[in-house]
């Protein structure tokens, strides 16, 4: 690409082992404020449920909290898992957020439940699920658009706010739907790297202009472990390795301190699975990450990169943003 993509952040409000949710969310606020000071464009929060160690389940509440503690960075959902919610409720929530923080709210939508099947059934409206996603997106677009004569169901607040809707995905389905609807698209390369090139290409090749967007606009989410040295980054990365390993084993997802070696913590098959999951992970000092970014961006055209930074120490995590920001400087 001739232009560098903008930088943004995805936050799960991960709870460190032994911490509480209040401390976690205070750290998330400080993280967002630091990102804003460095010129990051967006700060999105992911919806997950019934996962010990992830405290972003009430996504719209956290969006309001972060937006209220920052001034300019766009804050949004990465994403709201739409099968879990009636579109009217989401339109009212995000219409309220847009009314409180005009021009700063994004509504990213996913069609997965963001949880296990049992919890999904506890969340989901009877008889509806991912197959309802295209219709639910249409309902949201209508509810957030201008009021129409004779419209019987109105989102108040919400109507006329035109909160930007994004579609999120890890396969080709949402890429095709975003292209057809003329919506911006974000690919979840931070946990599903396999199809990123194909999905982003399908999106760009099939994009149809809309009232919201006249040309394709895409984002790629990638994991990153920036540090002052490559060796330190490798050490810090063991926190994310332990969390993904716990995810695969069905264990709680508390953030654990980094370890000198993962030997004895995983077997060869688990190591391969974790590293495949993190296949797009950027790791190292500013120069190493700059080189990795150049290589990544030579394979795909994107307008924005959204980083997940899974580092145990909150101060080192904020410092990681300094290092990421430095990768945007001329070599």
C-alpha positions in Angstrom: 0.0 0.0 0.0 1.2 3.5 -0.6 -0.4 4.9 2.5 0.2 3.5 6.0 -3.0 2.1 7.6 -4.4 3.8 10.7 -3.8 2.0 14.0 -6.6 1.0 16.4 -7.0 -1.3 19.4 -9.2 -4.1 20.4 -9.8 -4.6 24.2 -11.2 -7.6 26.0 -10.8 -6.1 29.5 -8.7 -9.1 30.5 -8.5 -9.8 34.2 -5.1 -10.6 35.6 -4.9 -13.5 37.9 -5.6 -12.2 41.4 -7.0 -8.8 40.2 -10.7 -7.8 40.3 -12.9 -6.3 37.6 -12.7 -2.8 39.0 -8.9 -2.7 38.8 -9.1 -4.3 35.3 -11.4 -1.6 34.0 -9.3 1.2 35.5 -6.4 -0.3 33.6 -8.5 -0.4 30.4 -9.3 3.3 30.9 -5.6 4.2 31.3 -4.8 2.1 28.2 -7.4 3.9 26.1 -6.2 7.3 27.3 -2.6 6.4 26.4 -3.8 5.2 22.9 -5.7 8.4 22.4 -2.6 10.5 23.3 -0.6 8.5 20.7 -3.1 9.1 17.9 -4.7 5.7 17.7 -8.0 6.0 15.8 -10.3 3.6 17.6 -10.7 1.6 20.8 -13.1 -1.2 20.5 -14.4 -3.7 23.1 -15.3 -7.3 22.4 -18.4 -9.1 23.7 -17.8 -12.4 25.4 -19.9 -14.2 28.0 -19.3 -16.8 30.7 -15.5 -16.6 30.4 -13.7 -16.2 33.6 -11.0 -13.7 33.0 -12.8 -11.6 30.3 -14.9 -8.7 31.7 -16.3 -7.0 28.6 -19.6 -8.8 28.5 -21.7 -5.6 29.1 -20.1 -4.1 26.0 -22.2 -1.0 25.5 -21.8 -0.1 29.2 -18.0 -0.2 28.9 -18.1 1.8 25.6 -19.8 4.6 27.5 -17.3 4.4 30.3 -14.3 4.5 28.0 -15.8 7.3 25.9 -16.6 9.3 29.0 -12.9 9.1 30.1 -11.5 10.1 26.7 -11.9 13.0 24.4 -11.4 12.2 20.8 -10.7 8.5 20.1 -13.6 6.6 18.5 -15.0 4.0 20.8 -17.1 1.0 19.7 -17.9 -2.6 19.7 -15.6 -5.2 18.2 -18.2 -6.5 18.3 -21.7 -6.8 19.5 -22.7 -10.4 18.9 -26.0 -9.6 17.3 -27.7 -13.0 17.7 -27.7 -12.3 21.4 -29.7 -9.1 21.2 -32.9 -7.7 19.7 -31.9 -5.1 17.2 -34.1 -2.5 18.8 -32.2 -2.8 22.1 -28.9 -2.3 20.3 -30.2 0.6 18.3 -31.4 2.3 21.6 -28.1 1.6 23.4 -25.9 2.9 20.6 -28.2 5.7 19.8 -27.9 6.8 23.4 -24.1 6.5 23.2 -24.0 8.5 20.0 -26.1 11.2 21.6 -23.7 11.4 24.5 -20.5 11.2 22.5 -21.4 12.6 19.0 -19.2 11.4 16.1 -17.2 9.0 18.3 -19.2 5.8 18.4 -18.8 2.7 16.2 -21.1 -0.3 16.0 -19.2 -3.4 15.0 -21.4 -6.5 14.6 -20.7 -10.2 14.7 -22.9 -13.1 13.9 -21.3 -15.6 16.4 -22.6 -15.8 20.0 -19.2 -15.1 21.6 -19.6 -17.9 24.1 -20.3 -21.6 24.6 -23.6 -23.2 23.3 -25.2 -23.5 26.7 -24.6 -19.8 27.5 -25.7 -18.9 23.9 -29.1 -20.5 24.6 -29.3 -18.5 27.9 -28.7 -15.3 25.9 -30.5 -15.8 22.7 -34.0 -15.0 21.7 -36.0 -18.1 21.2 -35.6 -19.7 17.8 -33.2 -17.1 16.4 -29.5 -17.3 15.8 -26.8 -16.6 13.3 -29.1 -17.4 10.4 -31.1 -14.3 11.3 -28.0 -12.0 11.0 -28.6 -10.4 7.6 -32.2 -9.5 8.6 -31.1 -8.2 11.9 -28.4 -6.0 10.3 -31.1 -4.6 8.0 -33.4 -3.9 11.0 -30.5 -2.0 12.7 -29.8 0.1 9.6 -33.5 1.0 9.5 -33.7 1.8 13.2 -30.6 4.0 13.2 -31.6 5.8 10.0 -34.1 8.6 9.6 -37.7 8.0 10.7 -40.0 7.0 7.9 -43.7 8.0 7.5 -45.8 5.4 9.3 -42.8 3.7 11.0 -44.4 1.8 13.9 -41.2 0.7 15.8 -38.8 3.5 16.5 -35.5 3.6 18.4 -35.7 6.5 20.7 -32.8 7.5 21.0 -31.3 6.0 17.9 -33.4 7.1 15.0 -31.5 9.5 12.8 -28.2 9.0 14.6 -26.6 7.0 11.7 -24.2 5.3 14.0 -21.6 3.7 11.6 -22.2 0.0 11.3 -19.3 -2.4 10.7 -19.5 -6.1 9.9 -16.9 -8.3 11.6 -16.0 -11.8 10.5 -13.5 -14.7 10.4 -14.8 -16.3 7.3 -16.1 -15.2 3.9 -19.8 -14.8 4.9 -19.6 -11.4 6.5 -17.1 -10.2 3.9 -19.7 -10.9 1.2 -22.5 -9.4 3.2 -20.5 -6.2 4.0 -19.6 -5.9 0.3 -23.2 -6.3 -0.7 -24.5 -3.8 1.8 -21.7 -1.3 1.3 -20.5 -1.4 4.9 -17.0 -1.3 6.3 -15.5 -4.7 7.2 -13.1 -6.0 9.8 -11.4 -9.4 9.7 -10.6 -11.2 13.0 -7.1 -12.1 12.2 -6.2 -12.0 15.9 -7.7 -15.5 16.3 -8.6 -16.8 12.9 -5.7 -15.9 10.5 -6.3 -18.5 7.8 -8.7 -16.7 5.5 -7.6 -13.1 5.9 -6.3 -12.6 2.4 -9.3 -14.2 0.7 -11.9 -12.5 2.8 -10.4 -9.1 2.4 -10.1 -9.7 -1.4 -13.7 -10.9 -1.7 -14.8 -7.8 0.2 -13.0 -5.3 -2.0 -13.8 -7.1 -5.3 -17.5 -7.2 -4.6 -18.1 -3.9 -2.8 -21.2 -2.0 -3.7 -21.4 1.7 -2.7 -24.0 2.7 -0.1 -25.3 5.7 1.7 -22.8 4.9 4.5 -19.8 4.3 2.3 -18.8 5.1 -1.3 -15.7 2.8 -1.5 -14.5 -0.3 0.4 -13.0 0.3 3.8 -11.4 -2.7 5.6 -9.6 -3.4 8.8 -7.5 -6.4 9.9 -7.2 -7.3 13.6 -3.8 -8.8 14.5 -2.1 -9.8 17.8 1.0 -7.9 18.8 3.7 -8.2 21.5 5.8 -5.0 21.2 8.7 -4.7 23.7 12.1 -2.9 24.0 13.9 -6.0 22.7 13.1 -9.2 20.8 14.0 -11.3 23.8 11.7 -9.4 26.1 8.9 -9.7 23.6 9.4 -13.5 23.4 9.2 -13.6 27.2 6.1 -11.4 27.4 4.4 -13.5 24.7 4.1 -16.4 27.1 1.2 -14.7 28.8 -0.8 -14.9 25.5 0.4 -18.5 25.0 -0.9 -19.5 28.4 -4.3 -17.9 27.8 -4.8 -19.5 24.4 -3.8 -22.8 25.9 -6.3 -22.3 28.6 -9.0 -21.5 26.0 -8.2 -24.8 24.2 -8.4 -26.7 27.4 -11.7 -25.1 28.5 -10.0 -23.5 31.5 -10.5 -20.0 33.0 -8.8 -17.3 31.0 -7.1 -15.2 33.7 -4.1 -13.4 32.5 -1.0 -15.1 33.9 2.5 -13.7 34.4 5.0 -14.5 31.7 7.3 -17.4 32.2 10.9 -18.1 31.1 9.9 -21.2 29.2 6.7 -22.9 28.1 8.4 -26.3 28.3 6.3 -28.6 30.5 3.2 -26.3 30.2 2.1 -27.6 26.8 2.7 -30.6 24.6 3.9 -30.4 21.0 0.4 -30.6 19.5 -0.9 -27.8 21.8 2.1 -25.6 21.0 1.4 -26.0 17.3 -2.3 -25.2 17.8 -1.6 -22.1 19.9 0.9 -20.7 17.4 -1.4 -21.4 14.5 -4.2 -19.5 16.4 -1.7 -16.6 16.7 -0.4 -17.0 13.1 -0.5 -13.2 12.4 1.2 -12.3 15.7 3.7 -9.4 15.5 6.5 -9.7 18.0 9.6 -7.9 18.9 11.1 -4.4 19.1 10.0 -1.5 16.9 12.3 -2.4 14.1 11.3 -6.1 14.1 7.6 -5.2 14.2 8.1 -2.6 11.4 9.6 -5.3 9.2 6.8 -7.8 10.1 4.2 -5.1 9.2 5.8 -4.4 5.9 5.7 -8.1 5.1 2.1 -8.4 6.2 1.0 -5.3 4.2 2.7 -6.6 1.1 0.2 -9.5 1.1 -3.1 -7.6 1.7 -4.7 -4.2 1.2 -6.3 -2.8 4.4 -7.1 0.7 5.5 -6.7 0.1 9.2 -4.9 -2.3 11.6 -6.5 -3.2 14.9 -4.1 -4.6 17.5 -4.7 -6.9 20.4 -1.9 -6.5 23.0 -2.0 -9.3 25.5 0.7 -8.2 28.0 0.4 -9.0 31.7 1.9 -5.8 33.2 -0.3 -2.8 32.6 2.6 -0.4 32.4 4.4 -2.6 29.9 1.2 -2.9 28.0 0.9 0.9 27.7 4.6 1.1 26.8 3.9 -1.4 24.0 1.7 1.3 22.4 4.6 3.7 22.3 6.6 1.0 20.4 3.7 0.4 18.0 3.3 4.1 17.4 7.1 4.3 16.6 6.6 1.8 13.8 4.7 4.5 11.9 7.7 6.7 11.8 9.9 6.8 8.6 12.8 4.4 8.7 
